[in-house]
Amino acid sequence: MVADYVMDERRVTSPGAVLSIILITYLLIVLDLCIAYTGMPEIAADLGMGPVELSWVQNAYLLCFGGFLLLSARAGDLFWFKRTLLSGIFLFAVSSLVIGFAGSPVELIAARAVQGVGASIIAPSVFFLIAVNFPEGEPRNKALAWYSMVAGVGSSLDMVLGGFFAGALSWRVGFLVNVPIGAALWLAGWIVLDNTRHGVGRLDVAGAIISTVGMASFVWGIVRTADHGWSDPSALLALVVAVAMLSLFVRLQARTSDPLLPLDIFNSRVRVGAYLARMCFLGGAVGFFFFETQFLQRVLGFSPVEADFCFLPMTVLTFATAVFVPRLTLLFGNAMLLCLSMAANLFWLSLAGPDAVVWRDIALPMVLVGIGNGGGLGPLTVVGVAGVSGRNQGAASGAVNVAHQLGGSLDLSILVTIFASEAGAPLWQQLSATIFATGILLALGLIFAAVLILPAARRP
């Protein structure tokens, strides 16, 4: 039996330097997602893509991101997180270069899938570095508050950057900027980070492939119903394959000695609640950015830059809330803060129509979204990895990321289906109905948090 964690003893790395690497690396992923959101109308026009096909620009990325997270987390355990992080940054940057010069939808979607694999390698390393360098309690809460700030504020500011790239330059430039940023991060990580791992064993490549095929089949089946209905044989076959593959994956994880997803991390109803709430939270966030951007540009007639400046109220409140997350956690506790954040939903935004008043129908509800955005991610992450033993930290971090990415992908596919079901209505009604559905997702997340997480926090 090896020690839970094996460190490279050549030097002691400053937690502040590690946190800087963590935050900038995560910002790279957030920047990429936001550029994809804001560039959707331009990507569709440039490459001749319809709404359903366009959704695969995100789904290909999110599916590969979520599908390979568990394998990437386990690879980090076995082959040192520094090495896997640097390889992920390299793959992410190279695929961004291909996306920037993509000449067809197939080439774009394929490169986005590879980029998702790169992101899946990066993300578990980020969470694991937080777990290793910042002990549970106030130090980790502060680190996760900074992470939440980057995730929330970064997404809003990056929407503005994405709008600038799409409107003033080109959506391609937005992806190409990942290349020099990735190169600088790779060099900084090589210099600053220590090698860390916690065990030996084998990689369950078959399990990763089976789970990814299952999730991809599920999303593909749901998205196909948007065009062909629920009676379509191909859609039904895909859903059957999804159920079979995911059931097989669970059985294999229960039997293998080196599971990608140790099932005992689900023994805690609190962690299960955190994973379910996170899926709803991210589904709401992904749907919000994906459809609200199109509403602002295609219904209200805003340019990409003008549309993305509408997200600034959310940015300010996200920043303010995230700054005070450690203090708010001491006052309310992670569970109550999480419930309060999930309550700031999107129903108000769904009321906007073609004659919407920006300050009342867009800016004010954005304030509520910003509060929820800044206060939700930190507590979700803390609760999702709390109480996990050292040798399962990588798996728990992987499970948090799986809920994060697959929740976004699955929920986006459902929202696209809802959008398509309103095909006979004016565009603004289609988008408003879909944004209303994102509010339902957040309300469902609130229920999970209130029923599964909050009662445990109230026990003496």
C-alpha positions as CSV (number, residue, x, y, z in Angstrom):
1,M,0.0,0.0,0.0
2,V,1.4,3.4,-1.0
3,A,0.8,6.6,0.9
4,D,-2.4,8.5,0.0
5,Y,-0.4,11.2,-1.6
6,V,3.1,11.1,-3.1
7,M,4.8,14.4,-3.5
8,D,7.8,15.5,-5.4
9,E,10.0,16.8,-2.5
10,R,12.4,18.9,-4.6
11,R,10.7,22.1,-3.4
12,V,7.7,23.5,-1.4
13,T,5.4,25.4,-3.8
14,S,3.7,28.5,-2.5
15,P,-0.1,27.9,-2.2
16,G,-0.6,31.4,-3.7
17,A,1.4,30.5,-6.8
18,V,-0.5,27.2,-7.2
19,L,-3.9,29.1,-6.8
20,S,-2.8,31.5,-9.5
21,I,-2.1,28.6,-11.9
22,I,-5.5,27.0,-10.9
23,L,-7.5,30.2,-11.5
24,I,-5.9,31.2,-14.8
25,T,-6.2,27.6,-16.1
26,Y,-9.9,27.5,-15.2
27,L,-10.4,30.9,-16.7
28,L,-9.1,29.5,-20.0
29,I,-11.9,26.9,-20.0
30,V,-14.5,29.5,-19.0
31,L,-13.3,31.9,-21.7
32,D,-13.6,29.2,-24.4
33,L,-17.2,28.4,-23.4
34,C,-18.3,32.0,-23.4
35,I,-16.7,32.7,-26.8
36,A,-18.7,29.7,-28.1
37,Y,-21.9,31.1,-26.7
38,T,-21.5,34.6,-28.0
39,G,-20.2,33.4,-31.4
40,M,-23.2,31.1,-32.0
41,P,-25.1,33.4,-34.5
42,E,-21.9,34.2,-36.4
43,I,-20.8,30.5,-36.4
44,A,-24.2,29.5,-37.8
45,A,-24.0,32.1,-40.5
46,D,-20.4,31.4,-41.4
47,L,-20.8,27.6,-41.7
48,G,-24.5,27.3,-42.5
49,M,-25.6,25.5,-39.4
50,G,-29.2,25.2,-38.1
51,P,-30.2,25.4,-34.4
52,V,-30.0,21.6,-33.7
53,E,-26.7,21.2,-35.5
54,L,-25.4,24.3,-33.8
55,S,-26.2,22.7,-30.4
56,W,-23.6,20.1,-31.2
57,V,-20.9,22.7,-31.1
58,Q,-21.5,22.8,-27.4
59,N,-22.7,19.2,-26.9
60,A,-19.6,17.6,-28.6
61,Y,-17.4,19.6,-26.2
62,L,-19.4,19.0,-23.1
63,L,-19.9,15.3,-23.8
64,C,-16.2,14.6,-24.3
65,F,-15.4,16.9,-21.3
66,G,-17.8,15.0,-19.0
67,G,-17.3,11.6,-20.6
68,F,-13.5,11.4,-20.1
69,L,-13.4,13.3,-16.8
70,L,-13.3,10.1,-14.7
71,L,-10.6,8.6,-16.8
72,S,-8.6,11.8,-16.7
73,A,-8.9,12.0,-12.9
74,R,-7.6,8.4,-12.6
75,A,-4.8,9.1,-15.0
76,G,-3.7,12.0,-12.8
77,D,-3.7,9.7,-9.8
78,L,-1.4,7.3,-11.6
79,F,0.8,9.5,-13.8
80,W,1.1,12.6,-11.7
81,F,-1.3,15.5,-11.9
82,K,1.3,18.0,-13.1
83,R,2.0,15.8,-16.2
84,T,-1.7,15.3,-17.0
85,L,-2.4,19.0,-16.5
86,L,0.3,20.0,-18.9
87,S,-0.8,17.5,-21.5
88,G,-4.4,18.7,-21.2
89,I,-3.3,22.3,-21.7
90,F,-1.3,21.3,-24.7
91,L,-4.3,19.4,-26.3
92,F,-6.7,22.2,-25.5
93,A,-4.4,24.8,-27.2
94,V,-3.8,22.7,-30.3
95,S,-7.5,21.9,-30.8
96,S,-8.3,25.6,-30.4
97,L,-5.9,26.3,-33.3
98,V,-7.8,23.8,-35.4
99,I,-11.2,25.4,-34.5
100,G,-9.9,28.8,-35.4
101,F,-9.3,27.6,-39.0
102,A,-12.2,25.2,-39.3
103,G,-13.8,25.3,-42.7
104,S,-16.9,23.0,-42.2
105,P,-19.3,22.0,-39.4
106,V,-17.8,18.5,-39.2
107,E,-14.3,19.9,-38.8
108,L,-15.5,22.4,-36.1
109,I,-17.5,19.8,-34.1
110,A,-14.7,17.2,-34.3
111,A,-12.2,19.8,-33.0
112,R,-14.6,20.8,-30.3
113,A,-14.8,17.2,-29.2
114,V,-11.0,17.0,-29.0
115,Q,-11.0,20.3,-27.1
116,G,-13.4,18.7,-24.6
117,V,-11.0,15.8,-24.0
118,G,-8.3,18.4,-23.3
119,A,-10.6,20.2,-20.8
120,S,-11.4,16.9,-19.2
121,I,-7.7,16.4,-18.4
122,I,-7.4,20.0,-17.0
123,A,-10.4,20.1,-14.8
124,P,-9.7,17.2,-12.3
125,S,-6.2,18.5,-11.9
126,V,-7.5,21.9,-10.9
127,F,-9.8,20.5,-8.2
128,F,-7.2,18.0,-7.0
129,L,-4.6,20.8,-6.6
130,I,-7.1,22.7,-4.5
131,A,-7.7,19.6,-2.3
132,V,-4.0,19.0,-1.8
133,N,-2.8,22.5,-1.2
134,F,-5.8,23.9,0.8
135,P,-7.0,21.9,3.9
136,E,-10.7,21.5,4.6
137,G,-12.2,24.5,6.4
138,E,-11.5,28.2,5.9
139,P,-8.4,27.8,3.7
140,R,-10.3,25.6,1.2
141,N,-13.5,27.7,1.4
142,K,-11.4,30.8,0.5
143,A,-9.7,29.0,-2.4
144,L,-13.1,27.7,-3.7
145,A,-14.5,31.2,-3.3
146,W,-11.8,32.5,-5.6
147,Y,-12.6,29.6,-8.0
148,S,-16.3,30.6,-7.9
149,M,-15.4,34.2,-8.6
150,V,-13.4,33.2,-11.7
151,A,-16.2,30.9,-12.8
152,G,-18.9,33.5,-12.4
153,V,-17.2,36.8,-13.0
154,G,-15.0,35.3,-15.7
155,S,-18.0,34.0,-17.6
156,S,-19.6,37.4,-17.6
157,L,-16.5,39.3,-18.6
158,D,-15.6,36.7,-21.1
159,M,-19.1,37.1,-22.7
160,V,-18.1,40.8,-23.3
161,L,-14.8,39.7,-24.8
162,G,-16.6,37.1,-26.9
163,G,-19.0,39.7,-28.1
164,F,-16.0,41.9,-29.1
165,F,-14.3,39.1,-31.0
166,A,-17.5,38.1,-32.7
167,G,-18.8,41.6,-33.5
168,A,-15.6,43.6,-34.1
169,L,-13.2,40.9,-35.3
170,S,-14.3,37.3,-35.8
171,W,-15.5,34.3,-33.7
172,R,-12.3,32.6,-34.9
173,V,-10.1,35.0,-33.2
174,G,-11.8,34.2,-29.9
175,F,-10.6,30.6,-30.2
176,L,-7.2,31.5,-31.5
177,V,-6.4,33.5,-28.4
178,N,-6.4,30.2,-26.5
179,V,-3.1,29.3,-28.2
180,P,-0.8,31.9,-26.7
181,I,-2.6,31.8,-23.3
182,G,-2.2,28.0,-23.3
183,A,1.5,28.2,-24.1
184,A,2.1,30.7,-21.3
185,L,0.1,28.5,-18.8
186,W,2.0,25.4,-19.9
187,L,5.3,27.1,-19.2
188,A,4.1,28.5,-15.8
189,G,2.8,25.1,-14.8
190,W,6.1,23.4,-15.7
191,I,8.0,25.9,-13.5
192,V,5.7,26.3,-10.5
193,L,3.9,23.0,-9.9
194,D,5.1,20.0,-8.0
195,N,4.2,16.4,-9.1
196,T,1.5,14.9,-7.0
197,R,-0.2,11.5,-7.1
198,H,-1.8,9.1,-4.6
199,G,-1.6,5.5,-5.7
200,V,-0.9,2.8,-8.2
201,G,-3.3,0.7,-10.3
202,R,-4.6,0.6,-13.8
203,L,-6.7,2.8,-16.1
204,D,-10.2,1.6,-16.8
205,V,-10.3,2.7,-20.4
206,A,-13.2,0.4,-21.3
207,G,-15.3,2.0,-18.5
208,A,-14.6,5.5,-19.8
209,I,-15.5,4.5,-23.3
210,I,-18.7,2.7,-22.2
211,S,-19.8,5.6,-20.1
212,T,-19.1,8.2,-22.8
213,V,-20.9,6.1,-25.5
214,G,-23.9,5.9,-23.1
215,M,-24.0,9.6,-22.4
216,A,-23.5,10.5,-26.1
217,S,-26.3,8.1,-27.1
218,F,-28.6,9.7,-24.5
219,V,-27.9,13.2,-25.6
220,W,-28.0,12.3,-29.4
221,G,-31.4,10.6,-28.9
222,I,-32.9,13.6,-27.1
223,V,-31.6,16.1,-29.6
224,R,-32.8,14.0,-32.6
225,T,-36.3,14.1,-31.2
226,A,-36.2,17.9,-31.8
227,D,-36.3,17.3,-35.5
228,H,-38.0,13.8,-35.8
229,G,-40.2,13.5,-32.7
230,W,-40.3,10.9,-30.0
231,S,-41.5,8.1,-32.2
232,D,-38.4,8.2,-34.4
233,P,-36.8,4.7,-34.4
234,S,-33.2,6.0,-34.4
235,A,-33.9,8.2,-31.4
236,L,-35.5,5.4,-29.5
237,L,-32.7,3.0,-30.4
238,A,-30.1,5.6,-29.2
239,L,-32.0,5.9,-25.9
240,V,-32.1,2.1,-25.5
241,V,-28.3,1.9,-26.2
242,A,-27.8,4.7,-23.6
243,V,-29.6,2.8,-20.9
244,A,-27.8,-0.4,-21.7
245,M,-24.4,1.2,-21.7
246,L,-24.9,3.2,-18.5
247,S,-26.3,0.2,-16.7
248,L,-23.2,-1.9,-17.8
249,F,-20.9,0.9,-16.6
250,V,-22.4,0.9,-13.1
251,R,-22.1,-2.9,-13.0
252,L,-18.5,-2.8,-14.0
253,Q,-17.7,-0.1,-11.5
254,A,-19.2,-2.3,-8.7
255,R,-17.0,-5.2,-9.7
256,T,-13.6,-3.7,-10.6
257,S,-10.8,-3.2,-8.1
258,D,-9.8,0.1,-9.7
259,P,-13.1,1.8,-10.5
260,L,-13.2,5.1,-12.4
261,L,-16.1,6.0,-10.2
262,P,-16.0,4.3,-6.7
263,L,-19.7,3.8,-5.9
264,D,-19.2,4.4,-2.2
265,I,-18.8,8.1,-2.8
266,F,-22.6,8.0,-3.4
267,N,-23.2,6.6,0.1
268,S,-23.7,10.2,1.4
269,R,-27.1,11.7,0.6
270,V,-25.5,15.1,1.0
271,R,-23.0,14.4,-1.8
272,V,-25.7,12.9,-4.0
273,G,-27.8,16.1,-3.4
274,A,-24.8,18.2,-4.4
275,Y,-24.3,16.3,-7.6
276,L,-28.0,16.5,-8.6
277,A,-28.2,20.2,-7.6
278,R,-25.0,20.9,-9.6
279,M,-26.5,19.3,-12.7
280,C,-29.6,21.5,-12.4
281,F,-27.5,24.6,-11.7
282,L,-25.3,24.1,-14.7
283,G,-28.2,23.2,-16.9
284,G,-29.7,26.5,-15.9
285,A,-26.5,28.4,-16.5
286,V,-25.8,26.7,-19.9
287,G,-29.4,27.3,-21.1
288,F,-29.3,30.9,-19.8
289,F,-26.1,31.8,-21.8
290,F,-27.0,29.8,-24.9
291,F,-30.5,31.1,-25.4
292,E,-30.4,34.6,-23.7
293,T,-27.5,35.6,-26.1
294,Q,-29.6,34.6,-29.1
295,F,-32.7,36.5,-27.6
296,L,-30.7,39.7,-27.2
297,Q,-29.2,39.5,-30.7
298,R,-32.0,37.9,-32.8
299,V,-35.1,39.3,-31.1
300,L,-33.9,42.7,-29.7
301,G,-31.5,43.3,-32.6
302,F,-28.4,44.0,-30.4
303,S,-24.9,43.6,-31.9
304,P,-22.7,41.0,-30.2
305,V,-20.9,43.7,-28.2
306,E,-24.2,45.4,-27.1
307,A,-25.7,42.0,-26.2
308,D,-22.8,41.0,-24.1
309,F,-22.7,44.3,-22.2
310,C,-26.2,43.4,-20.9
311,F,-24.4,40.7,-18.8
312,L,-22.4,43.3,-16.9
313,P,-25.0,43.6,-14.1
314,M,-24.7,39.9,-13.5
315,T,-20.9,40.3,-13.5
316,V,-20.9,42.9,-10.7
317,L,-23.2,40.9,-8.4
318,T,-21.4,37.7,-9.1
319,F,-18.1,39.3,-8.1
320,A,-19.6,40.9,-5.0
321,T,-21.3,37.7,-3.9
322,A,-18.3,35.5,-4.5
323,V,-16.0,37.8,-2.5
324,F,-18.3,37.4,0.5
325,V,-18.9,33.6,0.1
326,P,-16.5,32.7,3.0
327,R,-18.2,35.1,5.4
328,L,-21.7,34.1,4.1
329,T,-20.7,30.5,4.6
330,L,-19.9,31.2,8.3
331,L,-23.2,33.0,8.7
332,F,-25.6,30.6,6.8
333,G,-23.5,27.5,6.3
334,N,-22.8,25.9,2.9
335,A,-26.2,24.2,2.6
336,M,-28.4,27.3,3.4
337,L,-26.2,29.5,1.1
338,L,-26.6,27.0,-1.6
339,C,-30.4,27.0,-1.3
340,L,-30.5,30.8,-1.3
341,S,-28.4,30.9,-4.5
342,M,-30.5,28.3,-6.3
343,A,-33.6,30.4,-5.5
344,A,-32.3,33.2,-7.7
345,N,-33.8,31.7,-10.9
346,L,-34.6,32.9,-14.4
347,F,-38.4,33.1,-14.5
348,W,-38.3,36.9,-14.7
349,L,-36.1,36.9,-17.7
350,S,-38.5,34.6,-19.5
351,L,-41.2,37.4,-19.5
352,A,-39.2,39.6,-21.9
353,G,-40.7,40.0,-25.3
354,P,-39.8,41.9,-28.5
355,D,-40.8,45.2,-26.8
356,A,-38.7,44.5,-23.7
357,V,-37.4,47.5,-21.6
358,V,-33.8,46.7,-21.1
359,W,-33.3,48.0,-17.5
360,R,-36.5,46.4,-16.2
361,D,-36.8,43.2,-18.2
362,I,-33.1,42.4,-18.7
363,A,-30.8,44.3,-16.3
364,L,-32.8,43.7,-13.0
365,P,-33.3,40.0,-13.4
366,M,-29.6,39.8,-14.4
367,V,-28.9,41.1,-10.9
368,L,-30.7,38.1,-9.3
369,V,-28.9,35.7,-11.7
370,G,-25.5,37.3,-10.6
371,I,-26.3,36.7,-6.9
372,G,-27.1,33.1,-7.6
373,N,-24.1,32.6,-9.8
374,G,-21.6,34.0,-7.3
375,G,-23.1,32.2,-4.3
376,G,-23.8,28.8,-5.7
377,L,-20.7,27.2,-7.2
378,G,-18.5,27.4,-4.1
379,P,-20.9,25.7,-1.8
380,L,-21.8,23.1,-4.4
381,T,-18.1,22.2,-4.7
382,V,-17.4,22.1,-1.0
383,V,-20.4,19.8,-0.3
384,G,-19.6,17.6,-3.3
385,V,-16.1,16.7,-2.0
386,A,-16.7,17.0,1.7
387,G,-15.8,13.9,3.9
388,V,-14.2,12.0,1.0
389,S,-11.1,10.0,2.0
390,G,-7.7,11.0,0.5
391,R,-7.5,8.0,-1.9
392,N,-10.9,8.9,-3.4
393,Q,-10.3,12.7,-3.7
394,G,-9.5,12.3,-7.4
395,A,-12.7,10.3,-8.0
396,A,-14.8,12.7,-6.0
397,S,-13.4,15.7,-7.9
398,G,-14.1,13.8,-11.1
399,A,-17.7,13.2,-10.0
400,V,-18.1,16.9,-9.3
401,N,-16.9,17.7,-12.8
402,V,-19.0,15.0,-14.4
403,A,-22.1,16.5,-12.8
404,H,-20.9,19.9,-13.9
405,Q,-20.3,19.1,-17.6
406,L,-22.8,16.3,-18.3
407,G,-25.5,18.3,-16.5
408,G,-24.9,21.1,-18.9
409,S,-24.9,18.8,-21.9
410,L,-28.0,16.8,-21.0
411,D,-30.0,19.8,-20.0
412,L,-29.0,21.7,-23.1
413,S,-30.2,18.8,-25.2
414,I,-33.5,18.9,-23.4
415,L,-33.8,22.7,-23.8
416,V,-33.1,22.4,-27.5
417,T,-36.0,19.9,-27.8
418,I,-38.2,22.4,-25.9
419,F,-37.1,25.1,-28.3
420,A,-37.9,23.0,-31.3
421,S,-41.3,22.0,-29.9
422,E,-42.4,25.6,-30.2
423,A,-41.4,25.8,-33.9
424,G,-44.7,27.3,-35.0
425,A,-44.5,30.3,-32.6
426,P,-42.6,33.5,-33.2
427,L,-38.9,33.3,-32.3
428,W,-39.2,35.4,-29.2
429,Q,-41.8,33.1,-27.8
430,Q,-39.6,30.0,-28.6
431,L,-36.7,31.6,-26.7
432,S,-38.8,32.9,-23.8
433,A,-40.4,29.4,-23.3
434,T,-36.9,27.9,-23.3
435,I,-35.6,30.4,-20.8
436,F,-38.6,29.7,-18.6
437,A,-37.6,26.0,-18.7
438,T,-34.1,27.0,-17.4
439,G,-35.8,28.6,-14.4
440,I,-37.6,25.3,-13.8
441,L,-34.2,23.5,-13.7
442,L,-32.9,25.9,-11.0
443,A,-36.1,25.4,-9.1
444,L,-35.6,21.6,-9.3
445,G,-32.0,22.2,-8.0
446,L,-33.4,24.1,-5.1
447,I,-35.6,21.2,-4.2
448,F,-32.6,18.8,-4.3
449,A,-30.6,21.1,-2.1
450,A,-33.4,21.6,0.4
451,V,-34.4,18.0,0.7
452,L,-31.0,16.2,0.5
453,I,-28.4,18.7,1.8
454,L,-30.1,21.1,4.2
455,P,-31.5,18.6,6.7
456,A,-28.0,17.0,7.3
457,A,-26.6,20.5,7.9
458,R,-29.2,21.2,10.6
459,R,-28.3,18.0,12.6
460,P,-26.4,18.7,15.8
